[in-house]
Amino acid sequence: MEITQTLKTEIYYALTDFLNAYKSQDTQVLAEKFGISGAFLEEINETLDFVEDKNVLHLFPIEDIDKEVNKLRELTLYKDKR
């Protein structure tokens, strides 16, 4: 499978949808669109329990989708340092 810009963009927007549903704890969207059950959501919450306010989580800007770090393409989810 070739990784095209279109595919990268599609993945980016799917991740954005997931992150928005996660931050708002929209269990219906998480279940229907991503197949994430209540038990798995609880595991995700436990993994990210160090983040008190989930609203500080965000994706890198889409303009950085091809940004290289140490000669590797790196797409990250990070916590805002505000």
VMD Tcl script that draws the C-alpha trace (Angstrom):
set ca {
  {0.00 0.00 0.00}
  {1.34 3.38 -0.97}
  {1.15 6.05 1.70}
  {-0.21 9.01 -0.19}
  {-0.91 12.52 1.04}
  {-4.62 11.73 0.75}
  {-4.22 8.72 3.03}
  {-2.21 10.75 5.55}
  {-4.91 13.42 5.58}
  {-7.66 10.83 6.01}
  {-5.80 9.29 8.97}
  {-5.18 12.71 10.47}
  {-8.87 13.58 10.41}
  {-9.81 10.15 11.83}
  {-7.37 10.78 14.69}
  {-8.90 14.22 15.18}
  {-12.38 12.69 15.37}
  {-11.14 10.10 17.86}
  {-9.40 12.67 20.03}
  {-12.45 14.94 20.09}
  {-14.72 12.03 21.04}
  {-12.23 10.92 23.69}
  {-11.89 14.37 25.23}
  {-15.67 14.73 25.46}
  {-16.05 11.07 26.56}
  {-18.59 10.59 23.76}
  {-19.06 6.86 24.27}
  {-21.51 6.58 21.38}
  {-19.03 7.93 18.79}
  {-16.16 5.96 20.33}
  {-18.20 2.75 20.11}
  {-19.81 3.27 16.71}
  {-16.94 4.83 14.79}
  {-13.91 3.31 16.53}
  {-15.23 0.11 18.13}
  {-14.10 1.20 21.59}
  {-16.12 -0.34 24.39}
  {-16.56 0.98 27.90}
  {-13.91 -1.42 29.23}
  {-11.35 -0.40 26.63}
  {-12.15 3.28 27.19}
  {-11.45 2.75 30.87}
  {-8.04 1.27 29.95}
  {-7.28 4.33 27.83}
  {-8.32 6.58 30.71}
  {-6.05 4.66 33.09}
  {-3.15 4.97 30.65}
  {-3.65 8.72 30.42}
  {-4.54 9.29 34.07}
  {-1.54 11.62 34.44}
  {-3.42 14.14 32.26}
  {-5.87 15.81 34.61}
  {-7.60 17.93 31.97}
  {-8.08 15.95 28.74}
  {-8.83 19.21 26.90}
  {-5.12 19.99 26.82}
  {-4.53 17.03 24.49}
  {-4.27 17.93 20.83}
  {-2.67 16.76 17.61}
  {0.13 18.48 15.82}
  {-1.03 20.90 13.11}
  {-1.85 19.15 9.84}
  {0.76 21.36 8.16}
  {3.39 19.36 10.10}
  {2.21 15.99 8.78}
  {5.44 15.47 6.85}
  {7.74 17.03 9.41}
  {10.84 14.97 10.07}
  {12.47 14.52 13.45}
  {15.89 12.90 13.49}
  {15.38 11.86 9.86}
  {12.16 10.04 10.79}
  {8.64 11.13 10.08}
  {7.03 11.57 13.43}
  {3.37 12.18 14.13}
  {2.66 12.89 17.75}
  {-0.14 13.50 20.18}
  {1.07 15.77 22.90}
  {-0.07 17.62 25.93}
  {-0.19 21.38 25.72}
  {2.39 22.92 28.04}
  {0.19 25.85 29.05}
}
mol new
graphics top color blue
foreach p $ca { graphics top sphere $p radius 0.5 }
foreach p [lrange $ca 0 end-1] q [lrange $ca 1 end] { graphics top cylinder $p $q radius 0.2 }
display resetview
